[in-house]
């Protein structure tokens, strides 16, 4: 009796583990709805990897992150001067 309960518990645990590891991704449109600009996604470890939709890096499997445009990458807080 204890053995069958243990086997059932292990089977359910393994099933939950594999279902949590499923590799499903949702796609988002490649156009930013606010400004109409094309959005590009890149890997933080491999900046040469670029895509027009979210997904995973083909080299390392990390999630691709949205690239910021050149005019928004500079934050004024870095150049703030004391008067």
N, C-alpha and C positions, 0 to 999 in steps of 0.2 A: 504494500500500500504506500509506504513512504517513498519507495523507489519510483512508482508511477507519478506521484505528486512532484517529485524532484525533476523527473524527465519532462513533465508538462510545463513546469515553471521555467526550466532551461530553454525549452522550445519557444515559449512565449517571449522570453528575454531576447533570444537570438532574432526572432521575427521583428521585434521592436527596434533592435539595433540596426538591422538591415533597412528597415523602412525609414529610419531617421537619416540614413546615409544616402538616400536616393539623390541623384544628381539632376534635379529639375530646376530649370531657370525660367524666369519670366522675361519676356521680351518687352522692351519699351520702344516707342518711336524714336527714330534717329533725329528728329527735328524738335528743338526746344520750342514749346508752345508760346513762351513769353516773348521771345525776340525773333523767332523764325530762323535762327542760325542752326547749322548742322552741328550735332553733338558727336564728339569723338571720345571713345573709351580706350584706355590704355592700361597696361600692367604696371604696377608700381615697381616691380623688380626688373621688368624688361620694357623700357620705354619705347623700344623700336616696334613692339607689338601694338597695333592700333586697329580698332574696329568701329563700325558705325552703330553697333548695338551692344548691350550688356552681354556678358558671358564669362567664360573662363579663359585664362591664358593658356595657349597650346603648349607652352614650354614648361610652366611650373604648376598650372592648375589653379592659381590664385584668381579671385574675382577681378574683372576689369573695372576700373574706376573712371569716372567722368573727368575728362581733361578740361581745365579751365582755359578760357581764351586768354590771349597775351595781355589784354588790358586789365584783366582782373587778377592776375597772378601777383602783382606788386601791391603789397599792403603798406599803407602810409605809416603804420605804427612802427615799422622797422626803421624809418628814416626820420622819426620824430626828434626834434631838437629841443633842448631846454633853453629857455630865454632868461 
